[in-house]
Amino acid sequence: MASRRDEQQAEVRLKVMRLISQTPEVSTRQVAEDVGISNGSAYYVLTALVEKGLVKLGNFKKNPRKGQYAYLLTPKGIREKSLLTHSFIERKRAEFEALKAEIAALEEEAGLAGEAIPSPRRKT
């Protein structure tokens, strides 16, 4: 079983890889903002993905800003993203089932088993 830290790191990698596949020309600063991590963490994650061969770095040929790069998922990166997505879905389904069981137990404890509980309504 993976530790909570490993799960969090896998989730960050998945978010970064999803972002790269949607927007290859994304900057490190934008990765940090969109994923909710620091600039240093974004740089570290991107560098690690490149070193592992999951992402390759290419520059825009026709871009006047020659310093701008594009991050591209490699075939190995696409496979890793797929595996991360699969494990993320499994983990979230397990969490969902645990929450449903907890809600059912709380409803039974409160004498509400089987009753529909009205959802709070927002004032408009």
Secondary structure, 3 states (H helix, E strand, C coil): CCCHHHHHHHHHHHHHHHHHHHCCCCCHHHHHHHHCCCHHHHHHHHHHHHHCCCEEEEECCCCCCCCCEEEEECHHHHHHHHHHHHHHHHHHHHHHHHHHHHHHHHHHHCCCCCCCCCCCCCCC
